[in-house]
Amino acid sequence: MNAANPAVHPPSAAQLPVPGHGPLGPRGMAAVLVALFVLVVLVPVLNLAVPADSALHLSASTVALAGKIMCYMMVALAMNLIWGYTGILSLGHGLFFALGGYAMGMYLMRSIGREGVYQSDLPDFMVFLDWKELPWYWSFTEHFWYAALLAVLVPGVLALVFGFFAFRSRIKGVYFSIITQALTLAAMLLFFRNETGFGGNNGFTDFKRILGFSITAPETRATLFAISGAVLIAMLLFVRWLTGSKFGRILTAIRDAEPRVMFCGYQPLYYKLTVWTISAVMCGIAGALYVPQVGIINPGEMSPANSIEIAVWVALGGRATLLGPLFGAGIVNGAKSWFTQAFPDMWLFFLGALFIVATLWLPNGVVGLWQQLRSKWQANKEDAA
Amino acid sequence: MSELLARAASGDRESAPVGYARVLGEGVDTSHGPILYLDDITVSFDGFRALNKLTLTIDVGELRCIIGPNGAGKTTMMDVITGKTRPDSGTAFFGQTIDLTRLSEPEIATAGIGRKFQKPTVFEPLSVFENLELAMKTDKRARHSLRAKLNSEARDRIAEMLARINLFDSAARLAGELSHGQKQWLEIGMLLMQEPQLLLLDEPVAGMTDHETAKTAELFVSLAGSHSLVVVEHDMDFVERLGGKVTVLHEGSVLAEGPLAEVQQDERVIEVYLGR
């Protein structure tokens, strides 16, 4: 084009919007971070520093529950990256979570030492199977750093290899969902076998200590809680950065018009593979933080129902919104812990009803509902003015 | 807007030889012949021959219209050129050296072929600005996109394009909120941001008002010379306005080729096209 013609209003790039974030601006984000930070500090303080007879005291079980829910929130953030933003519904995310948990569980089993029922160097279930030495894949698991590495690498490498073949073959939509579902089911059946060497259907439990600290001590629990909180905040910031980048906009573009993305010159394979692997690693980290707080990991975590539940959290909270998954995971799991105590038989009906409500009336989840109400309120205010 | 377009038109006409040199300088080698060369292409779907020994060449800087009844193979031909469909037999070359039957869709797009779909396909949840940002010619690997930042030069180019496609004031709106005709223009803008040497446009004026159609014709005519264009269209008035050579496809091969007036007199064309 020639130099700007003064008769036409000169296009100035300065007038243009900056590409990036949606409704949640820097101020909203700061408020959310402060709230999370306060929660992360307050819960351990109310547990440790407030006397047990005070009304403000939080019990150890409440701390454990809150810590557990924070781990689920990480999984929901990971699921939202792949499903909400990229449009790929994984029904096997529980597998990556469980693998991270098993990696940490191996270390925790090794640190029991000779304090097990059989007073052997080997974990109890191996003594029970009459194994004389550790299988090769248990090597180095006595080191915490190695277990932490495994918790990241195993889900990451599995996702990378699986994702490469699935995305290269252009497997999409419901077919991809079914294959991921089959993957987690197959892994569950494998881990149920005693010969696999991961404790069969009992999995790992009766942990004694982590890094030398008693795993049941209130201080250890509070520390684990605080670490989980810090990791959750870090992941939230990471997801915000990723989805606000050009990379994130391409993910959204892939979700809604993949052919156009390809004809723009982008190779969707590598974008999908990157976000898929990141998502799996986030689940692995969540699993590794979950196991020491809950004190058990077994193949039940790999059941297809668990993975489907993760999708329910995200759908209820609001897909492709930054905070939706946090609300979704919090609401469902908070309700679950209350319901399973108050009305144990009703829980699954309630979960089903929740999903139906979310599908029928909350297409954008609770975050979407809130946004709707807010814009309505603002419109009313403008009408009145 | 019309001044802008006219300005763009005259500017591009003047710079046509420069544009030609630019084509030579980049990946496509068109020094000894056409920019697109399809020879003996056959594509079958379950026994149905969508393309039947199709042979077609497009010259550098040419504006070619492709017409033909439904099922003549127009869209399949575009699918073959852009790598979406692999031909059963035949050769497809972009310039002298680039074998289109061996490249993936993104590779072909990067080589310099842009495609507009029949149904306007833009990124609806992203803003108009962001749509152009994603389309802009740059390193499109995932690694690069993670750290990509828009510099002021890139923003200026987007601003220019926004003005050119008459969407400057809608830059912050979501693409999904645009009218059908505006989406068509946005998609054309995205195509131009890719800086292709060859543009494939599948029914670009469907759903546009007469005024928008006229402006689109002006734009395409201005692009010819510096770009090569292949336009599939049913709207004969639009084809007439473009004024280039017309190719009539029928049952997967070329039935007639020439200026519109000549083609319209062709007995065989009248027979298949008007069903007489």
Chai-1 contact restraints between the chains, C-beta under 6 A:
chainA,res_idxA,chainB,res_idxB,connection_type,confidence,min_distance_angstrom,max_distance_angstrom,comment,restraint_id
A,M1,B,A8,contact,1.0,0.0,6.0,A-B,restraint_1
A,M1,B,G11,contact,1.0,0.0,6.0,A-B,restraint_2
A,M1,B,E160,contact,1.0,0.0,6.0,A-B,restraint_3
A,N2,B,R7,contact,1.0,0.0,6.0,A-B,restraint_4
A,N2,B,G11,contact,1.0,0.0,6.0,A-B,restraint_5
A,N5,B,R7,contact,1.0,0.0,6.0,A-B,restraint_6
A,V8,B,E3,contact,1.0,0.0,6.0,A-B,restraint_7
A,V8,B,L4,contact,1.0,0.0,6.0,A-B,restraint_8
A,P11,B,A159,contact,1.0,0.0,6.0,A-B,restraint_9
A,P11,B,E160,contact,1.0,0.0,6.0,A-B,restraint_10
A,P11,B,A163,contact,1.0,0.0,6.0,A-B,restraint_11
A,P11,B,F168,contact,1.0,0.0,6.0,A-B,restraint_12
A,A13,B,R155,contact,1.0,0.0,6.0,A-B,restraint_13
A,A13,B,D156,contact,1.0,0.0,6.0,A-B,restraint_14
A,A13,B,A159,contact,1.0,0.0,6.0,A-B,restraint_15
A,L16,B,F129,contact,1.0,0.0,6.0,A-B,restraint_16
A,L16,B,A159,contact,1.0,0.0,6.0,A-B,restraint_17
A,L16,B,A171,contact,1.0,0.0,6.0,A-B,restraint_18
A,P17,B,F129,contact,1.0,0.0,6.0,A-B,restraint_19
A,P17,B,A171,contact,1.0,0.0,6.0,A-B,restraint_20
A,P17,B,A172,contact,1.0,0.0,6.0,A-B,restraint_21
A,P19,B,E130,contact,1.0,0.0,6.0,A-B,restraint_22
A,P19,B,E133,contact,1.0,0.0,6.0,A-B,restraint_23
A,K246,B,S145,contact,1.0,0.0,6.0,A-B,restraint_24
A,K246,B,A148,contact,1.0,0.0,6.0,A-B,restraint_25
A,F247,B,S145,contact,1.0,0.0,6.0,A-B,restraint_26
A,F247,B,L146,contact,1.0,0.0,6.0,A-B,restraint_27
A,R249,B,L126,contact,1.0,0.0,6.0,A-B,restraint_28
A,R249,B,E130,contact,1.0,0.0,6.0,A-B,restraint_29
A,I250,B,S145,contact,1.0,0.0,6.0,A-B,restraint_30
A,T252,B,P125,contact,1.0,0.0,6.0,A-B,restraint_31
A,A253,B,F123,contact,1.0,0.0,6.0,A-B,restraint_32
A,A253,B,L134,contact,1.0,0.0,6.0,A-B,restraint_33
A,D256,B,F123,contact,1.0,0.0,6.0,A-B,restraint_34
A,D256,B,E124,contact,1.0,0.0,6.0,A-B,restraint_35
A,A257,B,T121,contact,1.0,0.0,6.0,A-B,restraint_36
A,A257,B,F123,contact,1.0,0.0,6.0,A-B,restraint_37
A,R260,B,T121,contact,1.0,0.0,6.0,A-B,restraint_38
A,M262,B,E105,contact,1.0,0.0,6.0,A-B,restraint_39
A,M262,B,P106,contact,1.0,0.0,6.0,A-B,restraint_40
A,F263,B,A109,contact,1.0,0.0,6.0,A-B,restraint_41
A,F263,B,R115,contact,1.0,0.0,6.0,A-B,restraint_42
A,C264,B,A135,contact,1.0,0.0,6.0,A-B,restraint_43
A,G265,B,P106,contact,1.0,0.0,6.0,A-B,restraint_44
A,G265,B,A109,contact,1.0,0.0,6.0,A-B,restraint_45
A,G265,B,T110,contact,1.0,0.0,6.0,A-B,restraint_46
A,G265,B,K140,contact,1.0,0.0,6.0,A-B,restraint_47
A,Y266,B,P106,contact,1.0,0.0,6.0,A-B,restraint_48
A,Y266,B,K140,contact,1.0,0.0,6.0,A-B,restraint_49
A,Q267,B,P106,contact,1.0,0.0,6.0,A-B,restraint_50
A,Y270,B,A142,contact,1.0,0.0,6.0,A-B,restraint_51
A,Y271,B,A142,contact,1.0,0.0,6.0,A-B,restraint_52
A,T274,B,A142,contact,1.0,0.0,6.0,A-B,restraint_53
